[in-house]
Amino acid sequence: MASFRAPRGTRDLLPDERAVFDRLQRIAAGLTQRYGYRSIETPLFEQAAVFERGIGEVTDVVEKELFRIAPRSEEAESWALRPEPTAGIVRAYVQHGMQTLPQPVKLTTTGPMFRYDRPQAGRYRQFWQFDVEAIGDPGPAIDAEIIELGHRFYTEAGVAGVEVLVNSIGDPACRPAYIAALVAYYRGHADVLPPTERDRLERNALRLLDSKDPAMTELNAAAPRITDHLCEACAAHFASVKAHLEALGVPFRVEPGLVRGLDYYTRTAFEFYVAGREGQQQALGGGGRYDGLVELLGGKPTPGIGFGLGLDRVALVLVEQGHAGVPADGPLAVVAGADPEDTVARLRVATDLRAAGLRVRADLGRRKLGRQLEAAGKDGAHFAVILGDELADGHVQLRDLLAGTQRVVGVDDLARELARAEQHHKHG
Ligand code: HAM
């Protein structure tokens, strides 16, 4: 027999873990609503050019990690699964003329992303991001507002010790001179550069700074720093972002080596880490400003900023920090029956209770009543509704499985009785 498994680098979110993700999504939804973001959903795949242009051709994400969809015919468009949502959201902003709306347009989405990366702990080929984008505001105040929002997400999720690393990576005015300094520096060390990095040097030197190759660590630590090459406008912007963060009480550290792995970034760049785990690939989340991206994807020049927070990594850290999962909610009641054959009555009573808004499981097996009650207890049910002879005159037995008591209740009163018991239990 063939034995099938989830594809390498993907995993099933079984109910216990899915419950953790649900909780994280509820926190994200609550926060974004409070901060004035509206939800958007874009396709899980786009024209590959959206990513090639937006994220940049000479990046790990596009060069090595893009899940390309094999075209069905010669003339078919070339598609790829989204490795991140920003490029697709900006594509939608342009396509739907959102620049005519009041700016900034504040959008949020949460969902799976795909990168053909080498799988390891915390690095998957399908992973989840909570993403926000504010398009149409040049900052710097909104930069701090977004960083504070990201930081608050971790606090509300219960992750301890999250540190914010920030940097400015300049803009088209000051970056060329910096890149020239960087190229000169790496050329001076060409003999120790790994072949892929040597190859990238002339095409996209900035990417060497976020190389995952351990051989680059020392070299990168001593490389020229962008913060020493910022033009006046970028330096003033960065100073103001920091002043706003201080005013909001967000703990942050300036990390001059932080350049992010995607080409669209300008000025503000930031990442979230659990303190002491700043190693490559352990970022809980990251984001930054992308003032050239809207134009790059065919719109009018429009600034933007956003972040993507990795939910898989948040879930991992929560486990590492000793958080128990979300307790499973058992049913309030299980409807059981003395007559193993009478599944119609059990299903009918359960259906009425559900219609009244109650969490109810119907035991639809043909096992004996004792077994049904045993299973109800294991389910964590508070009550068993037992259908027997009394049903003929409209009554059932209501057993409180926790208290070990039992009484006769009219079928018509059942929903009200159970709802009252649930309220009492919740507040009692
Ligand atoms: P990113 O840094 O590429 O940024 O990804 C954001 C977060 O997604 C990472 O910090 C990490 O937590 C998570 N992540 C990335 N790759 C994986 C993976 N293979 N497995 C598990 N988790 C992963 C972006 O994607 C940008 N779109 C963020 C952004 C939004 N910038 C502006 N707006």
Boltz pocket constraint, residues with backbone or C-beta under 6 A from the ligand:
constraints:
  - pocket:
      binder: B
      contacts: [[A, 83], [A, 84], [A, 85], [A, 86], [A, 115], [A, 117], [A, 122], [A, 123], [A, 124], [A, 125], [A, 126], [A, 127], [A, 128], [A, 129], [A, 131], [A, 132], [A, 133], [A, 261], [A, 272], [A, 283], [A, 284], [A, 285], [A, 286], [A, 287], [A, 288], [A, 289], [A, 290], [A, 305], [A, 306], [A, 307], [A, 308], [A, 309], [A, 310], [A, 311], [A, 312], [A, 313]]
      max_distance: 6.0
